[in-house]
Amino acid sequence: MDGFNKQPPWLWEPNTTCWWQVPFIYMLGLAIGARFIVEIGVDQGYGAWHLAHLAKSNRGLYLGVDIVPVQKKIFESCGVEFARYFDSCRLPVKFLNEDSKTLTGLPIERVDLAFVDGEHTKEAVLHEVNVLLYPKAQVNGTTYICLHDIVDFPGVKEAWEIFKEDDRFQALEFYPNSGLGVLRVK
């Protein structure tokens, strides 16, 4: 768990809603050998840090998508020291500064693992998952999509209910801390 062992002290977010979720997603990624990892909604870089280390461990690539330039957000929230440290680790990362609602494709070979925590409307979540799926998802059961906030945000909850009934997926849900839904693409 290289990304966790080398985590800088200013990165730990004890009050974040994903204090357990990102480590869970990291372990899922290790278990499935995820090489191509996408995060929609990077925020302050907590998930980015760990998922980029996962990509490095698995000789892959991390793609972070956010409407606000990611480097600017990380610099403003964590400071210049973290921004420099992030860059110095030589992690296999690409950042895409784009509104996820208008996203039409991804500059990545395929998607093995995704963490969706972008805009929280039903329409946006449905769109984000569809962008992840086609043609990037592996339809042999090796692509996993994790959705944050399936409990506390009505739009995400509505989208989650649709995905649970969708024959393209197997679904698993966790309720603590705003909830985490895990979709396995069949």
C-alpha positions as CSV (number, residue, x, y, z in Angstrom):
1,M,0.0,0.0,0.0
2,D,2.6,2.4,-1.2
3,G,0.3,5.4,-1.4
4,F,-0.8,5.1,2.2
5,N,2.6,4.5,3.7
6,K,4.1,7.6,2.0
7,Q,1.2,9.9,2.6
8,P,2.3,13.4,3.7
9,P,0.9,14.4,7.1
10,W,-1.0,17.4,5.8
11,L,-3.1,15.1,3.5
12,W,-5.0,13.2,6.1
13,E,-8.6,14.5,6.3
14,P,-10.1,13.2,9.6
15,N,-13.4,14.9,9.0
16,T,-13.8,14.0,5.3
17,T,-16.8,11.9,4.3
18,C,-14.5,9.5,2.5
19,W,-12.1,8.6,5.3
20,W,-12.8,4.9,4.9
21,Q,-14.0,4.9,1.3
22,V,-10.7,5.9,-0.5
23,P,-8.7,3.2,1.4
24,F,-11.5,0.7,0.5
25,I,-11.3,1.7,-3.2
26,Y,-7.5,1.5,-3.1
27,M,-7.7,-2.1,-1.8
28,L,-10.4,-3.0,-4.4
29,G,-8.0,-1.6,-7.0
30,L,-5.1,-3.7,-5.7
31,A,-7.3,-6.8,-5.6
32,I,-8.4,-6.4,-9.3
33,G,-5.1,-5.1,-10.6
34,A,-6.6,-1.9,-11.7
35,R,-4.3,0.0,-14.1
36,F,-6.5,2.7,-15.6
37,I,-8.2,4.6,-12.8
38,V,-10.5,7.6,-13.2
39,E,-11.8,10.0,-10.5
40,I,-14.6,12.4,-11.3
41,G,-14.6,15.2,-8.8
42,V,-11.1,15.5,-7.4
43,D,-11.8,18.2,-4.8
44,Q,-8.7,18.6,-2.6
45,G,-6.7,15.7,-3.8
46,Y,-7.2,13.1,-1.0
47,G,-8.5,10.5,-3.4
48,A,-6.1,11.6,-6.2
49,W,-3.1,11.0,-4.0
50,H,-4.0,7.5,-3.1
51,L,-5.5,6.5,-6.5
52,A,-2.4,7.9,-8.3
53,H,-0.2,5.7,-6.1
54,L,-2.4,2.8,-6.9
55,A,-1.9,3.5,-10.6
56,K,1.8,3.7,-10.1
57,S,1.9,0.4,-8.2
58,N,-0.1,-1.3,-10.9
59,R,2.0,0.3,-13.8
60,G,-1.1,2.3,-15.0
61,L,-2.5,5.8,-15.2
62,Y,-4.7,7.9,-13.0
63,L,-7.0,10.4,-14.7
64,G,-8.6,13.1,-12.5
65,V,-11.5,15.1,-13.9
66,D,-12.8,18.3,-12.2
67,I,-14.4,21.5,-13.4
68,V,-11.9,23.6,-11.5
69,P,-8.2,23.2,-12.5
70,V,-7.0,20.4,-10.1
71,Q,-3.6,21.8,-9.5
72,K,-5.1,25.1,-8.5
73,K,-7.6,23.4,-6.1
74,I,-4.8,21.3,-4.5
75,F,-2.6,24.3,-4.1
76,E,-5.3,26.4,-2.5
77,S,-6.5,23.7,-0.2
78,C,-3.3,22.0,0.8
79,G,-0.7,24.6,0.0
80,V,2.4,24.9,-2.2
81,E,4.3,22.3,-0.2
82,F,1.8,19.6,-1.0
83,A,1.6,20.7,-4.7
84,R,5.4,20.4,-5.0
85,Y,5.4,17.1,-3.1
86,F,2.7,15.7,-5.4
87,D,4.7,16.6,-8.4
88,S,7.9,15.3,-7.0
89,C,6.5,11.8,-6.6
90,R,6.4,11.3,-10.3
91,L,3.0,9.7,-10.2
92,P,1.4,8.6,-13.5
93,V,-1.4,11.3,-13.6
94,K,-3.3,13.3,-16.0
95,F,-5.8,16.0,-15.0
96,L,-8.7,17.0,-17.2
97,N,-10.2,20.4,-16.5
98,E,-13.7,19.9,-17.8
99,D,-17.3,20.0,-16.6
100,S,-18.3,16.4,-16.1
101,K,-21.8,17.2,-17.4
102,T,-20.4,18.0,-20.9
103,L,-17.7,15.3,-20.9
104,T,-18.0,13.3,-24.1
105,G,-15.0,11.0,-23.8
106,L,-11.9,10.3,-21.8
107,P,-8.2,10.4,-22.9
108,I,-7.5,7.0,-21.4
109,E,-7.1,3.6,-22.9
110,R,-9.8,2.0,-20.7
111,V,-11.4,2.2,-17.3
112,D,-10.7,-0.5,-14.7
113,L,-11.7,1.5,-11.6
114,A,-13.5,4.8,-11.2
115,F,-14.5,6.9,-8.2
116,V,-17.4,9.3,-9.0
117,D,-17.9,12.2,-6.7
118,G,-18.5,15.0,-9.1
119,E,-21.8,17.0,-9.5
120,H,-24.5,15.4,-7.4
121,T,-27.6,15.7,-9.6
122,K,-29.2,12.6,-11.0
123,E,-28.6,13.7,-14.6
124,A,-24.9,14.4,-14.0
125,V,-24.3,11.1,-12.2
126,L,-26.1,9.1,-15.0
127,H,-24.0,11.0,-17.6
128,E,-20.7,10.5,-15.8
129,V,-21.2,6.7,-15.5
130,N,-22.2,6.5,-19.1
131,V,-19.0,8.3,-20.2
132,L,-17.0,5.8,-18.1
133,L,-18.8,2.8,-19.6
134,Y,-18.6,3.3,-23.3
135,P,-16.4,2.3,-24.9
136,K,-13.9,2.3,-22.0
137,A,-15.3,-0.3,-19.6
138,Q,-14.3,-3.9,-19.8
139,V,-17.5,-5.9,-20.0
140,N,-16.1,-9.0,-18.6
141,G,-16.6,-8.1,-15.0
142,T,-13.3,-6.3,-14.4
143,T,-14.5,-2.7,-14.4
144,Y,-15.7,-1.3,-11.1
145,I,-17.3,2.1,-10.6
146,C,-17.6,3.5,-7.1
147,L,-20.2,6.2,-6.4
148,H,-19.9,8.5,-3.4
149,D,-22.8,10.1,-1.5
150,I,-25.5,7.5,-2.4
151,V,-27.3,8.1,0.9
152,D,-27.2,11.9,1.6
153,F,-27.6,13.5,-1.8
154,P,-31.0,13.0,-3.5
155,G,-29.7,13.2,-7.1
156,V,-27.0,10.6,-6.4
157,K,-29.4,8.4,-4.5
158,E,-31.9,8.5,-7.4
159,A,-29.2,7.6,-9.9
160,W,-28.0,4.8,-7.6
161,E,-31.5,3.3,-7.5
162,I,-31.5,3.3,-11.3
163,F,-28.1,1.6,-11.4
164,K,-29.1,-1.1,-8.9
165,E,-31.9,-2.2,-11.2
166,D,-29.8,-2.0,-14.4
167,D,-28.9,-5.4,-15.8
168,R,-25.5,-4.2,-16.9
169,F,-24.3,-4.1,-13.2
170,Q,-24.0,-6.0,-10.0
171,A,-24.4,-3.5,-7.1
172,L,-23.1,-3.4,-3.6
173,E,-23.9,-0.6,-1.2
174,F,-22.4,0.7,2.1
175,Y,-24.3,3.3,4.2
176,P,-21.8,4.9,6.6
177,N,-20.6,8.5,6.0
178,S,-22.9,9.5,3.1
179,G,-22.7,6.0,1.5
180,L,-20.7,4.4,-1.1
181,G,-22.1,2.4,-4.0
182,V,-20.0,-0.1,-5.9
183,L,-21.0,-1.1,-9.4
184,R,-19.4,-4.1,-11.2
185,V,-19.9,-4.0,-14.9
186,K,-21.1,-7.4,-16.1
